[in-house]
Amino acid sequence: MIEPYILILLAVITAVSYFVVLRMVFDDNFEARFRVYQERQRSLLMRENEEFVSSMQGVMELDPESVEASGFGEKWRHKLASIDEVLERRRELEGKVHMTYYGLIASVLTSAAALSIPGGIPLPFNNVLYVTSFSWWLLLGALLWMMWLLLRYQMVNGELNKTGFDDRRGIRIGSGENIVSKLFSRLSEALSR
């Protein structure tokens, strides 16, 4: 008989902690950070464009259509569009935040319903359906949805950090390799010996 009370308490604690985490994660200075990200990406694109034009100056004078054939313009437009996609993904996430609360409210309501049906609902063949089982599943679903939203937010936030710049040391030049590719390259070197 104590299980419904525990479920109600867990749902309330989850809702409060979710609210606190969201207040910390969805910071108010996102718009300012996005503007900085947008300006840095555009200046990086302008720099790439200037380097492309200076390196292809002779070719462009001979054959102006070769620039479009190289695909640089399409890549440049795609990068420009991807800047605005970061803001759209953030707004999409903000629109889905409230869905976690729906699951938690449903969990509280089913737990409250379990208080009125303490022995569960009798089913055929001497089986019993406990209403609190629905509450547990709703609570688990809300927690998984909450984790998914926070993971997606971290992915969007990680995009803001991929500007190609490092404020402390100037321009950051990446190696183009991550841990997995380094591991595979070292394994292939070891196997080729």
VEXDREN-2710 file (C-alpha; in Angstrom, 1 decimal):
% VEXDREN-2710
k/r/px/py/pz
1/MET/0.0/0.0/0.0
2/ILE/3.0/2.3/0.3
3/GLU/4.0/1.8/-3.4
4/PRO/1.6/4.5/-4.8
5/TYR/3.0/7.1/-2.3
6/ILE/6.5/6.2/-3.3
7/LEU/5.6/6.6/-7.0
8/ILE/3.9/10.0/-6.4
9/LEU/7.0/11.1/-4.5
10/LEU/9.3/9.9/-7.2
11/ALA/7.3/11.6/-9.9
12/VAL/7.3/14.9/-8.0
13/ILE/11.0/14.7/-7.3
14/THR/11.7/13.9/-10.9
15/ALA/9.5/16.9/-12.1
16/VAL/11.3/19.3/-9.7
17/SER/14.8/18.1/-10.6
18/TYR/13.9/18.2/-14.3
19/PHE/12.8/21.8/-13.9
20/VAL/16.0/22.7/-12.1
21/VAL/18.2/20.9/-14.7
22/LEU/16.3/22.7/-17.5
23/ARG/16.8/26.1/-15.9
24/MET/20.5/25.4/-15.7
25/VAL/20.9/23.8/-19.2
26/PHE/18.5/26.1/-21.2
27/ASP/20.4/29.2/-20.3
28/ASP/19.1/32.7/-21.1
29/ASN/22.3/33.7/-23.0
30/PHE/21.8/31.2/-25.8
31/GLU/20.7/33.8/-28.2
32/ALA/23.9/35.8/-27.5
33/ARG/26.1/32.7/-27.9
34/PHE/24.3/31.8/-31.1
35/ARG/25.0/35.3/-32.5
36/VAL/28.7/34.9/-31.7
37/TYR/28.6/31.4/-33.3
38/GLN/26.8/32.8/-36.4
39/GLU/29.3/35.6/-36.8
40/ARG/32.3/33.3/-36.4
41/GLN/31.0/30.8/-38.8
42/ARG/30.2/33.5/-41.4
43/SER/33.7/35.0/-41.0
44/LEU/35.2/31.6/-41.4
45/LEU/33.2/31.1/-44.5
46/MET/34.2/34.4/-45.9
47/ARG/37.9/33.5/-45.2
48/GLU/37.4/30.2/-47.0
49/ASN/35.8/32.0/-49.9
50/GLU/38.7/34.5/-50.1
51/GLU/41.2/31.7/-50.1
52/PHE/39.3/29.8/-52.8
53/VAL/39.0/32.9/-55.0
54/SER/42.7/33.7/-54.6
55/SER/43.8/30.1/-55.3
56/MET/41.4/29.7/-58.3
57/GLN/41.9/33.2/-59.8
58/GLY/43.7/32.0/-62.9
59/VAL/41.3/29.2/-63.5
60/MET/38.3/31.5/-63.1
61/GLU/39.7/33.9/-65.7
62/LEU/40.1/31.1/-68.2
63/ASP/36.9/29.2/-67.5
64/PRO/34.3/30.9/-65.2
65/GLU/32.0/27.9/-65.2
66/SER/34.7/25.8/-63.5
67/VAL/33.9/27.4/-60.2
68/GLU/30.4/25.9/-60.2
69/ALA/31.8/22.6/-61.5
70/SER/34.1/22.4/-58.4
71/GLY/31.0/22.5/-56.2
72/PHE/32.4/25.2/-53.8
73/GLY/29.3/27.4/-54.2
74/GLU/27.0/24.5/-53.2
75/LYS/29.2/23.6/-50.2
76/TRP/29.3/27.2/-49.1
77/ARG/25.4/27.5/-49.3
78/HIS/25.0/24.3/-47.4
79/LYS/27.3/25.5/-44.6
80/LEU/25.4/28.8/-44.5
81/ALA/22.1/26.9/-44.1
82/SER/23.5/24.6/-41.4
83/ILE/24.2/27.7/-39.2
84/ASP/20.5/28.4/-39.0
85/GLU/19.6/24.7/-38.5
86/VAL/21.3/24.9/-35.0
87/LEU/18.8/27.6/-33.9
88/GLU/15.9/25.6/-35.4
89/ARG/17.0/22.5/-33.5
90/ARG/17.2/24.4/-30.3
91/ARG/13.7/25.9/-30.7
92/GLU/12.4/22.4/-31.6
93/LEU/13.8/21.1/-28.3
94/GLU/12.3/23.9/-26.3
95/GLY/8.9/23.0/-27.8
96/LYS/9.2/19.3/-26.6
97/VAL/10.3/20.1/-23.0
98/HIS/6.7/20.0/-21.7
99/MET/6.1/16.5/-22.9
100/THR/8.0/15.0/-20.0
101/TYR/5.7/16.7/-17.6
102/TYR/2.7/15.0/-19.3
103/GLY/4.2/11.6/-18.5
104/LEU/5.0/12.5/-14.9
105/ILE/1.4/13.9/-14.4
106/ALA/0.0/10.7/-15.8
107/SER/2.2/8.7/-13.5
108/VAL/0.9/10.7/-10.5
109/LEU/-2.7/10.2/-11.6
110/THR/-2.3/6.4/-12.0
111/SER/-0.6/6.2/-8.7
112/ALA/-3.5/8.1/-7.1
113/ALA/-5.9/5.7/-8.9
114/ALA/-4.0/2.8/-7.4
115/LEU/-4.8/4.2/-3.9
116/SER/-8.5/3.7/-4.6
117/ILE/-7.9/0.2/-5.9
118/PRO/-5.5/-1.2/-3.4
119/GLY/-5.7/-4.8/-4.3
120/GLY/-5.4/-4.3/-8.1
121/ILE/-7.9/-5.2/-10.8
122/PRO/-8.7/-9.0/-10.8
123/LEU/-8.3/-10.6/-14.2
124/PRO/-9.3/-14.1/-15.4
125/PHE/-7.3/-17.1/-14.4
126/ASN/-6.4/-15.8/-10.9
127/ASN/-4.3/-12.9/-12.3
128/VAL/-4.2/-9.4/-10.9
129/LEU/-3.4/-6.2/-12.7
130/TYR/-1.8/-3.6/-10.4
131/VAL/-2.4/0.0/-11.5
132/THR/0.9/1.0/-10.1
133/SER/2.6/-1.0/-12.9
134/PHE/1.3/1.6/-15.3
135/SER/2.7/4.3/-13.1
136/TRP/6.1/2.7/-13.1
137/TRP/6.1/2.5/-16.9
138/LEU/5.0/6.1/-17.3
139/LEU/7.7/7.3/-14.9
140/LEU/10.3/5.3/-16.8
141/GLY/9.1/6.7/-20.1
142/ALA/9.3/10.2/-18.8
143/LEU/12.8/9.7/-17.5
144/LEU/13.9/8.2/-20.8
145/TRP/12.3/11.1/-22.7
146/MET/14.1/13.6/-20.4
147/MET/17.4/11.9/-21.0
148/TRP/16.8/12.0/-24.7
149/LEU/16.1/15.7/-24.7
150/LEU/19.1/16.5/-22.6
151/LEU/21.3/14.5/-24.9
152/ARG/19.9/16.3/-27.9
153/TYR/20.5/19.6/-26.2
154/GLN/24.1/18.7/-25.6
155/MET/24.5/17.9/-29.3
156/VAL/23.1/21.3/-30.2
157/ASN/25.3/22.9/-27.6
158/GLY/28.3/21.1/-29.0
159/GLU/27.6/22.6/-32.4
160/LEU/28.0/26.1/-30.9
161/ASN/31.5/25.0/-29.7
162/LYS/32.6/23.9/-33.1
163/THR/33.4/27.3/-34.4
164/GLY/37.0/26.7/-35.5
165/PHE/38.1/29.4/-33.1
166/ASP/39.5/29.2/-29.6
167/ASP/39.2/32.5/-27.8
168/ARG/42.3/32.0/-25.7
169/ARG/44.7/30.9/-28.4
170/GLY/43.3/32.2/-31.7
171/ILE/42.4/29.8/-34.5
172/ARG/42.1/26.2/-33.6
173/ILE/43.2/23.8/-36.3
174/GLY/41.8/20.3/-35.8
175/SER/43.7/17.2/-36.9
176/GLY/40.6/15.8/-38.6
177/GLU/40.9/12.6/-36.6
178/ASN/38.9/11.5/-33.6
179/ILE/39.8/8.7/-31.2
180/VAL/38.1/6.0/-33.2
181/SER/39.8/6.9/-36.4
182/LYS/43.2/7.1/-34.6
183/LEU/42.6/3.6/-33.1
184/PHE/41.7/2.2/-36.5
185/SER/44.7/3.7/-38.2
186/ARG/47.1/2.4/-35.5
187/LEU/45.4/-1.1/-35.7
188/SER/45.8/-1.1/-39.5
189/GLU/49.5/0.0/-39.2
190/ALA/50.1/-2.8/-36.6
191/LEU/48.4/-5.4/-38.8
192/SER/50.3/-4.3/-42.0
193/ARG/53.7/-5.0/-40.3
END
